Every structure is written in structure tokens, then in C-alpha cells.
Amino acid sequence: MGEKTGRLSCVMIAAVMFCQLAWTMDLKLNDKLALVTGSTAGIGYACARGLLKEGAQVIVNGRTQEGVDAALAQLKKETGRTALGFAGDMSTPAAANKLFAAYPNVDILVNNVGAFQAKPFEETTDEDWSGIFQLNVMSGVRLARLYLPGMKARNWGRVIFISSESGLQIPVESIHYGMTKSAQIAVARGLAELMAGTNVTVNSVLPGPTRTRAASAFIERAVAQGQSAEALEKKFFEERRPTSLIKRFADPDEVASLVVYVASPLSSATTGAALRVDGGVVKSAF
């Protein structure tokens, strides 16, 4: 067999293996309706895109109609599929109720919306604590309260809280943020217990430092001031997250891959778990 023929055979074998892998990894999401809050950028957007690629119908959420429309257009361009949209501030009960009225039969709820605020503890106000709690925690509590009864009645559903490694290792630069991430883990575990004996699972996913829009903007500002992006990233992990094993920011798609699997029927035995996709930041084997 000539060298050219051998190379061609290798390419054909690789193609067949890829097709077999793609077939065996069907996540069986074609008939599912997923809601991802805070999904116009970052991890939420990556989750929406991943779910769309796997065949789910997806509701994209953001604060403004302009932001939602831009995300829908980009998702259409990247996946060839048309997502649904809902503009609303999920820190408010009114927005949650309006969303539920528009889309009452959600199968997969990804509570992703949230905010981070770096602020010295002694400078934080009651408003800081209340505001971040309403957005990061109560948005998911309200939506779970609305959607879980329907999931239980249909005997199938997935609720996923996007928490953080900061919920396990509270960052001193944002104690109030860490508190909300711990709270999400607690709520998820409690709801999983509540759904015991059903085909409704509830989990939390704990990303580590991720290259979200906020992180990218911070790096871009530093680069504009003459700093090296590589040096800045290295310094961050040396000083702020020295226990990281990958020593870099994760890409949102790396987080979304886990979320999409947990959202699928294939993850039926995974519930009540705090699943880390933190790059090894949490220094624990468990």
C-alpha cells in the first residue's frame, strides 16, 4: 500500500471513528425546552449554544431586549437554529412571574444569572448584600418554585444552579458574593432531597475562574494600559488562585459542556451534587 493510500485510509478511519463518537454521545435533548437565565454572554450564552447544538429548544434571557435580540441573532448564526427570548430583570418577582406565564412548561432550568462585586467587607452596605442575594440566589429560588411542580407532574426535569468554587472557598475580596454561591449549593441540595424518588434532578455546577465578558473586559483594559495579557493571567493565578491546577482561565464552553450533560437524560443518576469544573482550584479530592 502506497504512502498516499495509507494516509487516505487513516483519514477515513478517523472520520468513521468521529462519526461513531458523535452518534454514541447523543444527549437525547431533542424534545426538551430549556431556560438559561443570564444567557446573553459568558457561561450562560455558552450553555444556551451547547443545548441548542444538542437539539433542545432554548429560552435566552437577559436584562434588555436589545441584548436578547443580539444573542438570538448570534446563536442563529453559530448554530443554524432559532432560540426563544425573554427580556427581564430576574432579581425581581415580577420578571419571574412574567417569564413563567410566557413559558410555563420548561423541562430544563439553568439558574445562571448572577453578579460579582469585588469590594472590601467593611465597605459593603446592606444594599450590596441584599441586591446580590436577590439576583444570585432568589432568582433561582423563585424560578425553581414555579417550575418544579410541573416537572414533578411530568416526572422529568433538570434544575441546575451555576454556583462557583467561591461557594466553597470564600474570596476575601467578595465575601457577599461567596455567601450567595454557598447558598445556591445549599438550595440545590435541599431541592434534590425534595425531589427524591422522581425523575427530576437538581444539581449545582461550580466553575472556577472563567473567561467571561467581565474577565475579558478587565484583561482588555489592562492590555490597553500596556500590560501583557499573559503576564496578567499568570499573576492572577499566582496571587489569587494559586491552587489552580490548569493555571489559566477556563473557556465558557468548558463549563457549558458539563452543564449540557447534566441537563440531559443521560445524567439521570446524578442529583444533589455539587459538581466542580474549577480547574482544580478547590484543594480537595472530594
HELIX and SHEET records of a PDB file:
HELIX    1   1 GLU A    3  THR A   24  1                                  22    
HELIX    2   2 GLY A   42  LYS A   53  1                                  12    
HELIX    3   3 GLN A   65  THR A   79  1                                  15    
HELIX    4   4 PRO A   93  ALA A  102  1                                  10    
HELIX    5   5 PHE A  121  GLU A  123  5                                   3    
HELIX    6   6 ASP A  126  PHE A  133  1                                   8    
HELIX    7   7 GLN A  134  MET A  138  3                                   5    
HELIX    8   8 SER A  139  ARG A  154  1                                  16    
HELIX    9   9 GLU A  165  GLY A  167  5                                   3    
HELIX   10  10 VAL A  172  SER A  174  5                                   3    
HELIX   11  11 ILE A  175  LEU A  194  1                                  20    
HELIX   12  12 ARG A  213  ALA A  224  1                                  12    
HELIX   13  13 ALA A  229  GLU A  239  1                                  11    
HELIX   14  14 PRO A  252  VAL A  262  1                                  11    
HELIX   15  15 PRO A  265  SER A  267  5                                   3    
SHEET    1   A 7 LEU A  84  ALA A  87  0                                        
SHEET    2   A 7 GLN A  57  GLY A  62  1                                        
SHEET    3   A 7 LEU A  33  VAL A  36  1                                        
SHEET    4   A 7 ILE A 108  ASN A 111  1                                        
SHEET    5   A 7 GLY A 157  ILE A 162  1                                        
SHEET    6   A 7 VAL A 200  PRO A 207  1                                        
SHEET    7   A 7 ALA A 274  VAL A 277  1                                        
END                                                                             
